[in-house]
Amino acid sequence: MVTSGRGPGRLSRTPAPMTDGQNIKPLTSLRFFAALWVVLFHYWPNLAGASAHAEPAAIAKGYLGVELFFILSGFILSHVYRTSVETGRFRYGSFLWARLARVYPLHLATLAAMGLMAAAAGVAGIAVDPNIMSWSSLPANLTLTRPGGFRRSPAGTIPPGRSRPNGSPI
C-alpha cells in the first residue's frame, strides 16, 4: 500500500498497481463453485430423496456453471499472460505445453481411478455401462480427443432424461 497525505493529519491509502497473478485467488476459487454447480445439475436427479419436481431453480440453471467457469478461466489466463503478450515474450507453443503439463497428469490420474473402479465393480459382479468405460474409448481418452471423432453430438453434455435449456427434449 502507498500512503499519501490529504490535509492536515490525514492519510489515505492508495492500492499499489496489481501485477500479473496477484489478487486473483478469489476468482480462482469461484471456479470451484462453478464446477460444483454443474455437478449438482447433472447428479441432482440421482441424489437420494431428490425429485425432478423439487429441483431448486438454481440447480436447474446449473448448465450455466460451464459458461461461468470458462469466462473466469479466460479472464484469469488473460490476466496472468497479459504482460508477456504486451512485451512480446509470449510464445504460443510454451503456453500450450504449460496447459498440457497442468491438465494431463490429473486427466491420467482420473482415467486410472475410473479404470480401478470399473475393475473393482467387475470383481464385485457389477456391470459397468460401456458409455462410462470401454476399451474402445481408451485411445481417444489418452490423446484427449473425442471418442466419436470431431463431429457434433446432438445431445451435447446434457444427461439422458433432462431437457435442453429451452425446454426441448433431447
C-alpha positions as CSV (number, residue, x, y, z in Angstrom):
1,M,0.0,0.0,0.0
2,V,1.2,3.5,-0.8
3,T,0.2,6.2,1.7
4,S,-0.3,9.9,0.7
5,G,-1.3,12.8,2.8
6,R,-4.5,14.7,2.3
7,G,-4.9,17.7,4.5
8,P,-3.6,18.1,8.0
9,G,-3.1,14.8,9.8
10,R,-5.0,12.6,7.2
11,L,-3.6,9.7,5.4
12,S,-5.3,7.9,2.6
13,R,-4.4,4.5,1.2
14,T,-3.9,4.1,-2.5
15,P,-3.5,0.5,-3.6
16,A,-0.3,-0.4,-5.4
17,P,-0.7,-1.5,-9.0
18,M,-1.7,-5.1,-9.4
19,T,0.9,-7.3,-11.0
20,D,0.2,-10.5,-13.0
21,G,-1.2,-13.3,-10.9
22,Q,-1.8,-11.1,-7.8
23,N,-5.2,-10.8,-6.1
24,I,-7.0,-13.3,-8.4
25,K,-7.3,-16.1,-5.8
26,P,-10.9,-15.3,-5.1
27,L,-11.7,-15.6,-8.8
28,T,-9.8,-18.9,-9.0
29,S,-11.8,-20.2,-6.1
30,L,-15.1,-19.2,-7.8
31,R,-14.3,-21.7,-10.5
32,F,-14.7,-24.5,-7.8
33,F,-18.3,-23.3,-7.2
34,A,-19.0,-23.1,-10.9
35,A,-17.8,-26.7,-11.3
36,L,-19.9,-27.8,-8.2
37,W,-22.9,-26.1,-9.8
38,V,-22.5,-28.2,-12.9
39,V,-22.0,-31.4,-10.9
40,L,-25.2,-30.7,-8.9
41,F,-27.1,-30.0,-12.2
42,H,-26.1,-33.4,-13.6
43,Y,-26.5,-35.5,-10.4
44,W,-29.5,-33.9,-8.7
45,P,-32.0,-36.4,-10.2
46,N,-29.8,-39.3,-8.8
47,L,-29.5,-37.9,-5.3
48,A,-31.4,-39.8,-2.6
49,G,-34.7,-38.1,-1.8
50,A,-34.3,-35.6,-4.7
51,S,-37.1,-35.5,-7.3
52,A,-37.3,-33.6,-10.5
53,H,-40.3,-31.7,-9.2
54,A,-38.4,-30.4,-6.1
55,E,-35.4,-29.3,-8.1
56,P,-34.3,-25.8,-6.9
57,A,-34.3,-23.2,-9.6
58,A,-30.5,-22.6,-9.1
59,I,-29.8,-26.3,-9.7
60,A,-32.0,-26.3,-12.8
61,K,-29.7,-23.5,-14.2
62,G,-26.6,-25.4,-13.4
63,Y,-25.6,-25.7,-17.1
64,L,-24.6,-22.0,-16.8
65,G,-21.8,-23.1,-14.5
66,V,-19.9,-24.2,-17.6
67,E,-20.0,-20.7,-19.1
68,L,-19.1,-19.1,-15.7
69,F,-16.1,-21.5,-15.4
70,F,-14.8,-20.7,-18.8
71,I,-15.3,-17.0,-18.5
72,L,-13.4,-16.9,-15.2
73,S,-10.7,-19.1,-16.6
74,G,-10.3,-16.9,-19.7
75,F,-10.1,-13.8,-17.5
76,I,-7.5,-15.4,-15.2
77,L,-5.4,-16.6,-18.1
78,S,-5.6,-13.2,-19.8
79,H,-4.6,-11.5,-16.6
80,V,-1.6,-13.9,-16.0
81,Y,-0.3,-13.7,-19.5
82,R,-1.0,-10.0,-20.2
83,T,2.5,-8.7,-19.5
84,S,4.2,-11.4,-21.6
85,V,1.9,-10.6,-24.5
86,E,2.5,-6.8,-24.2
87,T,6.3,-7.2,-24.1
88,G,6.4,-9.7,-26.9
89,R,7.7,-12.6,-24.8
90,F,4.6,-14.7,-25.2
91,R,5.1,-18.0,-27.1
92,Y,2.1,-20.0,-28.1
93,G,3.9,-23.3,-28.0
94,S,5.2,-22.7,-24.5
95,F,1.6,-21.7,-23.4
96,L,0.2,-24.9,-24.8
97,W,2.9,-27.0,-23.2
98,A,2.2,-25.4,-19.8
99,R,-1.5,-26.0,-20.2
100,L,-0.9,-29.7,-21.1
101,A,1.6,-30.2,-18.3
102,R,-1.0,-28.8,-15.8
103,V,-4.1,-30.7,-17.1
104,Y,-2.8,-34.1,-18.5
105,P,-1.4,-35.6,-15.2
106,L,-4.7,-35.1,-13.5
107,H,-6.5,-36.5,-16.6
108,L,-4.4,-39.6,-16.4
109,A,-4.9,-40.0,-12.7
110,T,-8.7,-39.7,-13.1
111,L,-8.6,-42.1,-16.0
112,A,-6.6,-44.6,-13.9
113,A,-9.1,-44.1,-11.0
114,M,-12.0,-44.8,-13.2
115,G,-10.3,-47.9,-14.5
116,L,-9.7,-49.2,-11.0
117,M,-13.3,-48.5,-10.0
118,A,-14.5,-50.3,-13.2
119,A,-12.2,-53.3,-12.3
120,A,-13.5,-53.4,-8.7
121,A,-17.1,-53.3,-10.0
122,G,-16.3,-56.2,-12.3
123,V,-14.8,-58.2,-9.5
124,A,-17.9,-57.4,-7.4
125,G,-20.2,-58.6,-10.2
126,I,-21.5,-55.1,-11.0
127,A,-21.8,-54.4,-14.7
128,V,-20.2,-51.1,-16.0
129,D,-22.1,-49.2,-18.6
130,P,-20.0,-49.1,-21.8
131,N,-20.8,-45.4,-22.1
132,I,-18.9,-44.8,-18.9
133,M,-15.9,-47.1,-19.5
134,S,-14.9,-49.0,-22.6
135,W,-11.6,-50.2,-24.1
136,S,-12.6,-48.8,-27.5
137,S,-12.6,-45.2,-26.0
138,L,-9.2,-45.6,-24.3
139,P,-7.1,-44.2,-27.3
140,A,-9.4,-41.2,-27.5
141,N,-9.1,-40.6,-23.8
142,L,-5.3,-40.9,-23.9
143,T,-5.0,-38.5,-26.8
144,L,-7.6,-36.0,-25.4
145,T,-9.8,-36.4,-28.5
146,R,-13.4,-37.2,-28.7
147,P,-14.2,-40.9,-29.0
148,G,-16.5,-40.3,-31.9
149,G,-14.1,-38.0,-33.8
150,F,-14.8,-34.3,-34.2
151,R,-18.5,-34.4,-35.2
152,R,-21.0,-32.6,-33.2
153,S,-23.1,-34.5,-30.7
154,P,-26.8,-33.6,-30.9
155,A,-27.2,-34.1,-27.1
156,G,-24.2,-32.1,-26.1
157,T,-23.4,-32.5,-22.4
158,I,-26.9,-32.8,-21.2
159,P,-27.5,-36.2,-19.4
160,P,-30.3,-38.5,-20.5
161,G,-33.7,-37.7,-19.0
162,R,-33.1,-34.0,-19.0
163,S,-34.1,-31.3,-21.4
164,R,-32.2,-28.6,-23.1
165,P,-32.3,-25.1,-21.5
166,N,-35.0,-24.0,-24.0
167,G,-37.2,-27.0,-22.8
168,S,-37.0,-29.0,-26.0
169,P,-36.4,-32.8,-25.5
170,I,-33.0,-34.2,-26.4
